[in-house]
């Protein structure tokens, strides 16, 4: 018997065992084990990963280039801060500066996990307090564990409770950091940006908002909910990922020049990671430029998400393209409904503890602009059948 046999068996028994399976995703479909499914697991929110026309246009622009585009070979601080990284940062920094009327800098990261888990520990120091939403992403929870600052969590989206915490504790700390998400990854709901900005001003806090599931989706140009709120210039740092709506890889932070300088000097996930390849940064700049004009795709995405939400007879939540549908009965029940959906041709993985709190197991329907209204209605019909009418846990 192996060292971890008992623990692995426990995971299987409780319905929380996970495995990695090969798959090929193409638009609204996914192929696994020789079978094609309607895919509701992808974060390809604008359906760009299957846009071969855009890929051809991008590669045509690179034809004849004699610049080294592939590997980076070292961290950016060790000499691999390529033209591509700088071009992307200058471009996106300019876009966000124009959107808020305040000079904003951009810093490119290898992924959203690196950005979230590295930035907060780089900025918040001993003698400071970080207060984060209880349902913040695992990368932000890890950031709390890594920081030298004192940290606390407030109940999900309970701004009144956050206000109480800050009023009671503000005098004990040098600096305060408020950390949250604009669109929560497992619940698909929104934070209250206007009230958070008001608290930031009231207590002189630093406001950090994760826009991973918002960038590309919200606002006239897809710059996210912070920009769409008209309060971007009041938010100290926003983090956007490139591996979701942008169908690329990496992430970037938008912040002041001084904050960027501090991150470059103190953020371990930036300092000690080999840089993204130049071609990845180049594709990101190219595709972000395209995203700005994809208003029709954004409207369609919201429409089909709402069609599904209304059709799942009271079980579905969220305010976005992420639609959680909870299943009564715990992890095993959620896994069973997911399996039944797969048999019917719908790939919707069960979301279980520790990704979500125990008792809130669910199927997470993630919509993309490649889905149709018919796809949404078919998935809702299947869920209603397999989840006993879509009863919330």
C-alpha angles and dihedrals in degrees: 000000000000127000094257100033096111094048093047091049089052090055091051092047094051095045094246099108115125134196137182116241130186115249141164117217121203118173109298093350135079127195118211128166092351095308130106121223137182100256121227096158102076129103090205087119098171095039091241100137091077096043098115090173091064092046090052091049091051096048091045088060090056095050112125095012114146094194119113104252108168126062125027097202097196144022119290092248091055094060108285099104092129131196087255095059092048093046092053093047094047090048098048093039088055093047094052093042089055091047095057104024091236125102108259129183126211129216122192121221133187093244143343091261090058091048097048098040093045108039100058094050088047093055108029113071139184107296093036131102126224117196116190135182110261092235096050116137121277090252090061092046088053088050089058091052092050100047124096088218126096110259140196137173128225126210113276111287091341099142092171090059091047089053090052092051093049094045091052099042106029095097092056097063140057097220134012125212122196113200127189146128127257092214115020112229099221101031100036092218131129136248118228101253095181094055092043091054089049090054091046089057094042094055101027090243133162109243118210119184126186109218097178094127094034105052111100092013110066131052131034092285098028095252091138139257094295092060091040090054091061088234100096091114090058095053114088098210137002124188121209127184126219098201096075122045091005094055090220134094136263134039138243138213124218114205144123121302090249093052090048090052091052092049093050090053101042110022109105095194088057098040098047102039128093107246125254113268113267092242091058091054090046093052089048092055091046096049095042088057089055094047092062091071098043097101093134092056090050092051092048091049093054092046096054092043089055092046089057093043092054093045097054093078100240098315100100126085138180135081099237146047087297110083117184116200111191123215124209117230105053134260096327092053092049090050090050093052090047090052092050090050089052091052087054091051102263121118107209113147119216114248111218143167129326090030088055129016117274111270094033098079112152151156110257112213109201113192128204133192087251090070120091130216087254090056090053094049093046092051091048092051092052093047092049089053098046099038095051096255095327099285116188115236 
